């Protein structure tokens, strides 16, 4: 029988090493481990990307008994070579999946295992261009597996050797169990058994065949968050009446469909998929998560009331998929084919997709396989890109007859593009109200798609905006305040959750995450679109807006508890609750009760001296403080880290333009267009590298019309700050000069307050 030995402890780590024969001095580390846990989150886009070596010594006497030995590596980002006793045995490309190495023939009395891991840039391994940090390291478990010569397969794309396919037939489930056996001998048989959640056997058989079919009568359904019931299938290789190897897999009996009008259907009933996306990293840890981190994440996602998770943008830890099965979360699983199509990367998309499907086939939580994300940023008409997607789509359907395919389209990708219609269903990443446009544009855009393509299921794969601990009573797009994020999500919830045809909606993101190239919002190195902070210690107000709509757990939440000092005489106080009525008390005196079918309750509160505010909904209450001040608390005001100029340094006369106005508004009048033409020359020159007739590029992408429209939604100041990431810099003097020029331009009537 197989034995599994975890070998996470006491590895020697050599940073920057590329030759296992000349390692120099190392340090002792335990796995999981990432060498970018700090520099991958502090900004500057300068985190170490290169090769490092992990070494561990093992005596043969310490190995479990077996005829064959495998090294199991559950996550080595991004590429890795495995050596045993100085001999290279395997190479693997793809940092998010399990892979194994047979080292039976190399075992000696004393053994040295070396794994060279490399996250350096590559033209053939995804991801390479994306808005998150590509943490290097052996950041998941490493195990030793000892098996008999005849065993369930350990070589095929990191799979478990057992494949379970339940298909509902009325109240019964037809369950097919397939196994993959290495070196099966004449006379060997496979013993199959199905058990329910209590451990009771519901079906069993023994056969020389590597597949067996069962009928589970009156099967208890895996029914999402309502009842995520799991069965277990076990298979054992039997020789001479004795089991010599055994594997098992949990599975769920369920049916689903995605309807272009009704959305997601689970077990014959409408089951709206409303949820979040999740990255796998943490503050100060990188992606080297422990089981308790995964458990905390799943509990927080359940608390908000989500029914679905998009596990972006790569294969996540098997333990997290297990938790999703147990909790009843419906999952979108995808490979990191993202942002930029690489002509030399096709083989890697194929191998990563095979690993994703093979390793995750048995999880009932997964309903769609994601082919790519925002891959058309550089254009949607590349024949090789399209061909790559057709091949992936066909591959998935050949490997899995039970699930559907999807893609996440970048906002600028036109709905008529061929790419959009390759997969079974499609979703879009739209940020109207944050990156260009305004919040009101979201719902109507999806209505337009739905009207034009009524038979194509459409969903929302990303939407969101950033918020840090900045505050204001007058939130505006791009201010990074908690108040604007709350307003944004209130508006998006009302638009998206009332359109039942949307097959799924996924907030970007559940948690803030590391993106070392970012320099936004006053805290560099992170994307702050999370409903919860990077360290999981603070739930932003927007978290509770979703909880009010999605959770059945009674609660009331008073917004703005970090925003105490306020200058206005009367201030707006927002309360979220899933209860029908909320009453607000100020220093013990009731300001009355309010009802809201939208779960958002707004009160006008006199702001005098110091006040204790209490929101009450039924048996639940929440409390906060208010304090009247004469001047805005400086701690609430956004200060861009490293910015030449902040928004509050800008003179903005009433009725005149300034750097704090959106570029699209400025260009809506002819004098504004003339002004932009002047600074546009400098921008264009920088983007083209000074080449005459050269096409403008940013971050390796050509600036197309869609990108220009998105840039129009930025204020000029925000745009110039962001351009620092593209090596386009403006001096303080230049910016102040631009502002003086803008101050001379009157705003059109429709823009004047």
C-alpha positions in Angstrom: 0.0 0.0 0.0 1.2 3.5 -0.8 2.8 5.6 1.9 3.1 9.4 1.7 5.8 11.3 3.6 5.7 15.1 3.9 9.1 16.6 3.6 8.4 20.3 4.1 10.9 20.8 7.0 14.5 21.8 6.9 15.5 22.6 3.3 18.7 24.5 2.5 17.8 27.5 0.4 20.2 29.2 -2.0 18.9 32.5 -3.4 20.2 33.4 -6.9 21.8 30.1 -7.5 21.6 28.4 -10.9 24.1 25.6 -10.6 23.5 22.9 -8.0 27.2 22.0 -8.1 28.3 25.4 -6.9 25.8 26.6 -4.3 27.8 28.7 -1.8 26.2 29.5 1.5 22.4 29.0 2.1 19.9 29.3 4.8 17.5 26.8 6.4 13.8 27.2 5.5 10.6 25.3 5.9 8.1 24.8 3.1 5.9 26.3 1.9 8.3 29.2 1.1 8.5 32.1 -1.3 11.5 34.3 -1.8 9.2 37.2 -2.8 7.2 37.4 0.3 8.4 40.9 1.0 9.9 42.4 -2.2 6.9 41.2 -4.2 4.6 43.5 -2.2 6.4 46.7 -1.6 6.2 48.4 -5.0 8.7 49.4 -7.5 8.3 46.4 -9.8 11.7 45.3 -8.7 11.1 42.0 -6.9 13.7 39.3 -7.5 12.9 37.2 -10.5 15.5 34.5 -11.1 16.6 31.1 -10.1 17.0 29.7 -6.6 17.8 26.2 -5.3 16.3 24.2 -2.5 18.2 21.2 -1.2 17.2 18.4 1.3 19.2 15.4 2.4 17.4 12.1 3.1 18.8 8.8 4.3 17.3 5.6 2.7 16.6 4.3 6.1 14.2 7.3 6.6 12.2 6.6 3.5 8.9 4.6 3.7 9.1 1.1 2.3 8.1 0.7 -1.3 9.2 -0.6 -4.7 9.0 2.7 -6.4 9.6 6.2 -5.2 8.1 9.5 -6.4 8.8 13.1 -5.5 5.6 15.1 -5.5 5.9 18.8 -5.9 2.6 20.7 -5.4 3.7 24.1 -6.5 7.0 25.5 -7.8 6.7 28.9 -9.5 7.3 29.3 -12.3 9.6 26.6 -13.8 11.7 24.0 -12.0 14.3 21.2 -12.5 14.4 18.3 -10.1 17.7 16.6 -9.3 18.4 13.5 -7.1 22.0 12.9 -6.2 23.2 15.3 -8.8 21.3 13.8 -11.7 18.6 15.9 -13.4 15.4 13.8 -13.6 12.7 16.2 -14.7 11.8 19.7 -15.8 8.4 21.3 -15.3 6.9 24.6 -16.7 3.9 26.1 -14.9 4.0 27.3 -11.3 0.5 26.4 -10.0 0.0 22.6 -10.5 1.2 19.3 -9.0 3.9 17.3 -10.7 5.8 14.2 -9.8 9.2 12.7 -10.4 10.1 9.0 -10.4 13.5 8.7 -8.7 13.4 5.0 -7.9 16.6 4.2 -9.8 18.6 6.9 -8.1 18.0 5.9 -4.5 21.2 5.5 -2.5 22.0 5.0 1.2 22.3 8.8 1.5 20.3 11.0 -0.9 20.3 14.7 -1.9 17.2 16.2 -3.4 17.7 19.5 -5.2 15.0 21.5 -6.8 16.0 24.5 -8.9 13.1 26.9 -9.1 13.0 29.9 -11.6 10.5 32.7 -11.9 12.6 34.7 -14.4 10.8 36.2 -17.4 10.1 33.8 -20.2 8.6 33.8 -23.7 7.1 30.4 -23.3 5.7 30.0 -19.8 2.5 31.7 -18.6 1.9 34.1 -16.9 4.4 36.8 -17.8 2.3 40.0 -18.1 -0.4 40.5 -15.5 -1.5 42.7 -12.6 -0.2 40.5 -9.8 3.1 39.4 -8.5 4.6 36.1 -9.8 6.0 34.9 -6.5 8.9 32.5 -6.8 9.4 29.5 -4.6 8.5 26.1 -3.5 5.3 27.5 -2.1 3.2 24.4 -1.5 3.9 21.0 0.0 6.5 18.6 -1.2 5.9 14.9 -0.5 7.6 11.6 -1.0 5.4 8.8 -2.2 6.3 5.1 -1.9 4.3 2.7 -4.0 4.4 -1.0 -5.1 5.5 -1.6 -8.7 1.8 -2.0 -9.6 0.1 1.1 -8.5 -2.5 3.7 -9.4 -0.9 6.0 -11.9 1.3 8.9 -10.6 2.8 10.0 -13.9 -0.1 11.4 -15.9 -0.3 15.2 -15.5 -0.2 15.1 -11.7 -3.6 13.2 -11.4 -4.8 11.0 -8.6 -5.3 7.9 -10.8 -9.1 7.8 -10.2 -11.8 9.6 -12.2 -15.4 9.8 -11.0 -18.2 10.9 -13.3 -21.7 11.1 -11.7 -24.6 11.9 -14.1 -28.1 12.4 -12.7 -31.0 10.4 -14.1 -34.1 11.6 -12.3 -33.5 11.0 -8.6 -30.8 8.4 -9.3 -27.1 9.0 -10.1 -25.3 7.0 -12.7 -21.7 7.0 -11.4 -18.8 5.8 -13.6 -15.5 5.2 -11.9 -12.4 5.0 -14.0 -8.9 4.1 -12.8 -5.5 4.3 -14.3 -3.1 1.6 -13.2 0.6 1.2 -13.9 2.0 -2.3 -14.5 -1.2 -4.2 -13.8 -0.5 -7.9 -13.8 -2.6 -10.8 -15.0 -5.0 -11.9 -12.2 -5.0 -8.4 -10.6 -8.4 -7.0 -9.9 -9.8 -3.7 -8.9 -12.2 -3.4 -5.9 -14.6 -0.4 -6.2 -16.6 1.0 -3.4 -18.9 4.0 -3.0 -19.7 5.4 0.4 -21.9 8.1 1.6 -20.9 10.9 4.0 -21.4 8.8 7.0 -19.1 6.1 5.7 -21.9 3.6 4.8 -21.3 1.6 1.7 -23.9 2.4 -1.0 -22.4 0.3 -3.8 -19.4 -2.0 -4.4 -17.9 -4.3 -7.1 -14.8 -6.1 -8.0 -13.5 -6.4 -11.6 -10.5 -6.9 -13.8 -11.7 -3.8 -15.8 -10.3 -0.4 -15.2 -13.8 1.1 -15.2 -17.0 0.3 -13.3 -20.5 1.8 -13.4 -22.9 2.1 -10.5 -26.4 3.4 -9.8 -26.9 5.4 -6.6 -30.6 5.3 -6.0 -32.3 8.4 -4.6 -29.0 10.1 -4.5 -28.6 13.0 -2.1 -27.6 16.0 -4.1 -24.6 18.2 -3.9 -26.8 21.3 -3.7 -24.5 24.3 -3.4 -24.5 26.3 -0.2 -27.8 24.7 0.8 -26.5 21.1 1.1 -23.0 20.3 -0.2 -23.3 16.6 0.2 -20.3 14.5 -0.7 -19.9 10.8 -1.5 -16.5 9.0 -1.6 -15.3 6.6 -4.3 -12.5 4.2 -3.4 -10.6 1.8 -5.6 -8.0 -0.8 -4.6 -5.8 -3.0 -6.6 -6.3 -6.5 -5.3 -3.7 -9.3 -5.7 -4.3 -12.7 -4.1 -7.1 -11.4 -2.0 -4.9 -8.5 -0.6 -5.1 -4.8 -1.5 -1.7 -3.6 -2.6 -2.6 0.0 -3.5 -5.6 2.2 -2.9 -6.9 5.7 -4.0 -10.1 7.6 -3.2 -11.9 10.7 -4.4 -14.9 12.6 -3.1 -17.6 13.5 -5.5 -21.0 15.1 -5.6 -24.2 14.1 -7.4 -25.5 17.2 -9.1 -26.7 18.5 -12.4 -26.3 22.0 -13.7 -27.0 24.1 -16.7 -26.3 27.7 -17.8 -29.3 29.3 -19.4 -29.0 32.6 -21.4 -32.2 33.9 -19.8 -32.4 32.3 -16.4 -28.7 32.2 -15.5 -27.2 29.3 -13.6 -29.4 26.3 -12.9 -28.4 23.8 -10.2 -30.3 20.6 -9.9 -33.1 21.9 -11.9 -33.6 25.1 -9.9 -32.4 28.7 -10.5 -29.4 29.3 -8.4 -27.9 32.7 -8.9 -24.1 32.8 -8.9 -23.1 35.9 -7.1 -19.7 36.0 -5.7 -16.1 37.0 -5.7 -12.7 36.3 -7.3 -9.7 35.2 -5.1 -6.0 35.5 -5.4 -3.9 33.1 -3.2 -1.4 35.4 -1.5 -1.2 37.3 1.8 0.7 40.2 3.3 4.2 39.2 4.4 3.7 35.6 3.2 3.3 35.8 -0.5 1.7 32.7 -1.9 3.2 30.3 0.6 -0.1 29.8 2.4 -0.8 27.3 5.2 -4.0 25.4 5.7 -5.3 27.8 8.3 -5.0 30.7 5.7 -7.1 28.8 3.2 -9.7 28.0 5.9 -9.9 31.6 7.0 -10.4 32.7 3.4 -13.2 30.3 2.8 -15.0 31.3 6.0 -14.8 35.0 5.0 -16.2 34.2 1.6 -19.0 32.2 3.1 -19.7 35.0 5.6 -20.3 37.5 2.8 -22.9 35.2 1.4 -21.2 34.3 -1.9 -22.4 31.3 -3.9 -19.5 31.3 -6.3 -15.7 32.0 -6.5 -13.6 32.7 -9.6 -10.2 31.2 -8.7 -8.0 33.6 -10.6 -5.8 33.4 -12.5 -4.3 30.0 -12.1 -4.8 26.6 -10.5 -5.1 27.0 -6.7 -4.2 24.6 -3.9 -6.0 21.3 -3.9 -6.9 21.9 -0.3 -8.9 25.0 -1.3 -10.8 23.1 -4.0 -11.6 20.6 -1.2 -13.0 23.4 1.0 -15.1 24.7 -1.9 -16.6 21.2 -2.3 -17.3 21.0 1.4 -18.9 24.5 1.6 -20.9 24.3 -1.6 -19.2 27.1 -3.5 -19.6 26.9 -7.3 -16.2 27.4 -8.9 -14.7 28.9 -12.1 -11.2 27.3 -12.5 -8.7 28.6 -15.0 -5.2 28.6 -16.3 -2.9 31.7 -16.3 -3.2 32.3 -20.1 -3.5 36.0 -19.4 -3.0 39.5 -20.8 -0.5 38.9 -23.6 -0.5 36.1 -26.1 2.9 34.6 -26.6 3.6 32.8 -29.9 6.0 30.4 -28.1 3.6 29.7 -25.2 1.0 27.5 -26.9 2.5 24.2 -25.6 2.4 25.6 -22.1 -1.3 26.6 -22.3 -2.0 23.0 -23.4 0.0 21.4 -20.6 -1.3 23.7 -17.9 -4.9 23.0 -19.1 -4.4 19.3 -19.1 -3.0 19.5 -15.5 -5.9 21.7 -14.4 -8.6 19.3 -15.7 -6.9 16.0 -14.8 -6.0 17.2 -11.2 -9.4 18.8 -10.6 -11.9 16.6 -12.5 -13.5 15.1 -9.4 -14.4 18.3 -7.7 -18.2 18.9 -7.8 -17.7 22.6 -7.1 -16.1 23.2 -10.5 -18.6 23.9 -13.3 -16.5 25.9 -15.9 -13.0 25.8 -17.1 -11.5 29.2 -18.0 -9.5 29.3 -21.2 -8.0 32.8 -20.8 -8.2 36.2 -19.1 -7.9 39.6 -20.9 -5.8 38.0 -23.5 -6.9 40.4 -26.2 -5.4 43.6 -24.6 -3.1 43.8 -27.6 -5.9 43.0 -30.1 -8.4 40.2 -30.8 -7.6 39.4 -34.4 -4.3 37.5 -34.0 -4.8 34.3 -36.0 -2.5 32.4 -33.6 -4.3 33.6 -30.6 -7.6 32.5 -32.0 -6.2 29.1 -33.1 -4.8 28.6 -29.6 -8.2 29.2 -28.1 -10.0 26.8 -30.5 -7.4 24.1 -29.6 -7.9 24.7 -25.8 -11.7 24.7 -26.2 -11.6 21.4 -28.1 -9.1 19.9 -25.7 -11.3 20.6 -22.6 -14.4 19.2 -24.3 -12.5 16.0 -25.2 -11.3 15.6 -21.6 -14.5 16.6 -19.8 -18.0 16.0 -21.3 -19.7 17.3 -18.2 -18.5 20.9 -17.9 -18.5 24.1 -20.0 -15.8 26.5 -21.1 -15.6 30.2 -20.5 -13.3 33.2 -21.0 -12.9 36.6 -19.2 -12.9 39.3 -21.8 -11.1 42.6 -21.3 -13.5 45.6 -21.4 -12.2 47.0 -24.7 -12.8 43.7 -26.5 -15.8 44.2 -28.8 -18.7 41.9 -28.3 -18.7 41.0 -32.0 -15.1 39.7 -32.0 -14.7 36.0 -32.9 -12.7 35.4 -29.7 -15.8 36.2 -27.6 -17.8 33.4 -29.2 -15.3 30.5 -29.0 -16.2 29.3 -25.5 -19.5 27.9 -24.3 -20.2 30.9 -22.1 -18.5 34.3 -21.7 -17.9 36.9 -19.1 -16.5 40.4 -19.2 -14.2 42.4 -17.0 -15.8 45.9 -16.9 -14.7 48.7 -14.6 -17.1 51.5 -15.7 -17.0 53.9 -12.8 -13.4 53.2 -12.0 -11.4 52.9 -15.2 -13.3 55.3 -17.4 -17.1 55.8 -17.8 -19.4 55.9 -14.8 -21.2 53.3 -12.8 -24.5 53.7 -14.7 -22.9 52.2 -17.8 -22.5 48.7 -16.5 -26.0 47.3 -16.6 -26.9 48.8 -20.0 -23.8 47.4 -21.6 -24.8 43.9 -20.6 -28.4 44.5 -21.7 -26.9 45.4 -25.1 -24.9 42.2 -25.3 -27.9 40.2 -24.2 -30.1 41.8 -26.8 -27.6 41.2 -29.6 -26.7 37.7 -28.6 -29.7 36.3 -26.7 -28.5 32.7 -26.9 -25.0 33.4 -25.5 -24.8 33.3 -21.7 -23.1 36.4 -20.5 -21.6 37.1 -17.1 -19.4 39.5 -15.2 -15.9 38.1 -14.4 -14.5 41.3 -12.9 -15.7 44.6 -11.5 -14.5 46.7 -8.6 -12.6 49.8 -7.5 -9.8 50.5 -5.0 -10.2 51.6 -1.4 -7.7 52.3 1.3 -8.1 54.0 4.7 -8.9 57.4 3.0 -12.2 59.1 3.6 -14.5 61.9 2.4 -18.1 63.0 2.6 -18.0 63.8 -1.2 -16.7 60.6 -2.8 -15.7 60.8 -6.5 -14.3 58.3 -9.0 -10.6 57.7 -8.5 -10.3 59.1 -5.0 -9.4 55.6 -3.4 -11.7 56.3 -0.5 -13.7 53.7 1.4 -16.8 55.8 0.8 -16.4 55.8 -3.0 -15.8 52.0 -3.0 -19.0 51.6 -1.0 -21.0 53.8 -3.4 -19.6 52.0 -6.4 -20.6 48.6 -5.1 -24.0 49.8 -4.1 -24.6 50.9 -7.6 -23.2 47.8 -9.2 -25.1 45.5 -6.9 -28.4 47.2 -7.8 -27.6 46.9 -11.5 -26.1 43.4 -11.7 -28.1 41.4 -9.1 -31.4 42.4 -10.6 -30.4 41.0 -14.1 -31.2 37.3 -13.7 -29.8 36.5 -17.2 -26.2 37.1 -15.9 -24.9 33.6 -15.5 -22.4 34.7 -12.8 -21.0 37.8 -11.3 -17.6 37.9 -9.6 -16.3 40.9 -7.6 -12.7 41.8 -8.2 -11.5 41.0 -5.6 -12.4 39.4 -2.3 -9.0 40.4 -0.8 -6.3 43.0 -1.6 -3.4 41.3 -3.2 0.3 41.8 -4.2 1.0 43.6 -7.5 4.5 44.9 -7.1 4.3 47.1 -10.2 1.4 49.1 -8.8 1.9 52.6 -7.5 -1.7 53.7 -6.7 -3.7 54.8 -3.7 -0.8 55.8 -1.5 0.4 52.2 -0.7 2.5 50.8 -3.5 2.9 47.2 -4.4 -0.8 46.2 -4.0 -4.1 46.1 -5.8 -6.6 47.5 -3.2 -9.8 46.4 -4.9 -10.4 43.8 -2.2 -13.5 43.9 0.0 -11.1 42.9 2.8 -7.5 44.1 3.4 -4.5 42.1 2.4 -3.8 40.9 5.9 -7.5 39.9 6.3 -7.8 42.1 9.4 -10.4 44.7 8.2 -13.6 44.2 6.2 -14.2 47.4 4.2 -17.7 48.8 4.2 -18.4 47.3 0.7 -18.0 43.8 2.2 -21.2 44.4 4.2 -23.1 45.8 1.1 -22.7 42.3 -0.4 -23.5 40.6 2.9 -26.8 42.5 3.1 -27.8 41.2 -0.3 -26.4 37.7 -0.2 -26.3 36.4 3.4 -29.1 35.0 5.4 -27.3 35.6 8.7 -29.1 38.6 10.4 -26.8 41.6 10.9 -26.6 45.4 10.7 -23.5 47.3 9.8 -22.8 51.0 10.4 -20.6 52.4 7.6 -17.8 54.9 8.1 -16.5 53.7 11.4 -13.0 54.7 10.4 -14.3 58.1 9.3 -14.9 59.9 12.6 -13.8 63.5 12.2 -16.1 65.4 9.8 -16.4 69.1 9.0 -20.0 69.3 7.7 -22.9 70.4 10.0 -25.1 67.6 8.8 -23.5 64.4 7.6 -24.8 61.4 5.7 -24.6 58.1 7.5 -25.1 54.8 5.6 -26.3 51.5 7.2 -26.3 48.1 5.5 -28.5 45.3 6.8 -30.4 42.3 5.5 -33.2 43.2 7.9 -36.3 45.1 6.5 -36.0 48.1 8.9 -33.2 50.0 10.6 -33.5 52.6 13.3 -30.6 55.1 14.0 -29.8 56.6 17.4 -27.5 59.5 18.0 -26.4 59.9 21.7 -29.4 57.7 22.6 -32.0 59.8 20.7 -33.8 58.1 17.7 -33.6 59.7 14.3 -36.3 57.4 13.2 -36.7 54.2 11.3 -36.2 53.5 7.6 -37.1 50.7 5.3 -35.2 49.7 2.1 -35.8 46.9 -0.3 -32.3 47.4 -1.5 -30.8 46.8 2.0 -29.1 50.2 2.0 -30.3 52.8 4.5 -29.3 56.5 4.5 -29.7 59.0 7.3 -28.9 62.7 7.6 -27.3 63.1 11.0 -26.6 66.5 12.8 -22.9 66.7 13.4 -22.3 68.5 16.7 -19.5 67.9 19.2 -18.9 64.2 19.8 -21.6 61.7 19.0 -22.2 58.0 19.5 -24.1 56.5 16.6 -26.0 53.2 17.0 -27.8 51.4 14.2 -30.4 48.9 15.3 -32.1 46.3 13.2 -34.3 43.8 15.1 -32.0 42.2 17.7 -28.9 43.4 16.1 -27.0 46.6 16.5 -23.7 48.3 15.5 -22.0 51.4 16.9 -19.6 54.1 15.8 -18.5 57.6 16.6 -18.7 61.1 15.0 -16.8 64.2 15.9 -17.3 67.7 14.5 -14.1 69.4 13.4 -13.3 72.7 11.7 -10.7 71.3 9.3 -10.5 68.0 7.4 -8.4 65.5 9.3 -5.1 65.2 7.3 -5.0 61.5 8.0 -8.0 60.9 5.8 -6.6 62.6 2.7 -5.0 60.5 0.0 -1.3 61.0 -0.3 0.2 59.2 -3.3 3.4 57.6 -2.3 6.2 59.1 -4.4 3.7 61.3 -6.3 5.1 64.7 -7.5 1.7 66.3 -6.8 -1.4 65.2 -4.9 -4.9 66.3 -5.7 -5.2 68.6 -2.8 -2.2 70.6 -4.0 -4.1 71.5 -7.2 -5.9 74.8 -7.6 -9.3 74.2 -9.0 -11.3 77.4 -9.4 -15.1 76.9 -9.7 -16.3 76.5 -13.3 -12.7 76.0 -14.6 -10.8 72.9 -15.5 -7.9 71.6 -13.5 -5.7 68.6 -13.2 -8.4 67.0 -11.1 -10.8 66.8 -14.0 -11.3 63.8 -16.3 -9.4 63.9 -19.5 -12.6 63.0 -21.5 -14.4 66.1 -19.9 -11.5 68.4 -20.8 -11.5 67.1 -24.4 -15.2 67.7 -24.7 -14.5 71.3 -25.7 -12.3 72.6 -28.4 -9.9 74.6 -26.1 -9.5 71.4 -24.0 -8.5 69.5 -27.2 -6.0 72.1 -28.1 -4.5 71.9 -24.6 -4.2 68.2 -24.7 -2.7 68.3 -28.2 0.3 70.1 -26.6 1.0 67.7 -23.8 -0.1 64.8 -26.0 3.0 65.3 -28.1 5.2 64.6 -25.2 3.2 61.5 -24.2 3.1 60.2 -27.8 6.9 60.7 -28.1 7.5 58.8 -24.9 5.1 56.0 -25.9 6.6 55.6 -29.4 10.2 55.8 -28.2 10.7 58.9 -30.3 10.3 56.9 -33.5 8.6 58.7 -36.4 5.4 56.9 -37.4 5.9 54.5 -34.5 2.8 53.1 -32.8 2.3 54.2 -29.2 2.9 51.4 -26.7 2.5 51.0 -22.9 3.7 48.0 -20.9 4.4 46.2 -24.2 0.9 46.8 -25.6 -0.1 49.0 -28.5 -2.4 51.8 -27.3 -5.6 51.1 -29.2 -8.9 53.0 -29.3 -10.3 51.1 -26.3 -7.4 52.0 -24.2 -7.7 55.6 -25.1 -11.3 55.6 -24.1 -10.4 54.1 -20.8 -7.7 56.8 -20.2 -10.4 59.4 -20.8 -12.0 58.3 -17.6 -8.9 59.3 -15.5 -8.3 62.7 -14.1 -5.2 64.3 -15.7 -3.4 64.1 -12.4 -4.2 60.4 -11.9 -3.2 59.7 -15.5 0.2 61.4 -15.1 0.8 59.5 -11.9 0.1 56.2 -13.5 2.3 57.1 -16.4 5.2 56.9 -14.0 4.9 53.1 -14.4 5.5 53.6 -18.1 8.6 55.7 -17.6 6.8 58.8 -18.7 7.5 61.5 -16.0 6.5 65.0 -15.5 8.1 67.5 -13.2 6.2 69.4 -10.5 6.8 72.6 -12.4 5.3 71.0 -15.6 2.3 69.8 -13.8 1.6 73.2 -12.1 2.1 74.9 -15.5 -0.5 72.5 -17.0 -2.9 73.3 -14.2 -2.6 77.0 -14.8 -3.3 76.5 -18.4 -6.4 74.4 -17.6 -7.6 77.0 -15.1 -8.0 79.4 -18.0 -10.5 77.1 -19.8 -14.1 77.4 -18.8 -16.0 74.2 -18.4 -19.0 73.6 -20.7 -22.4 74.3 -19.1 -23.2 70.6 -18.6 -20.0 70.2 -16.4 -20.5 73.2 -14.2 -22.0 72.6 -10.8 
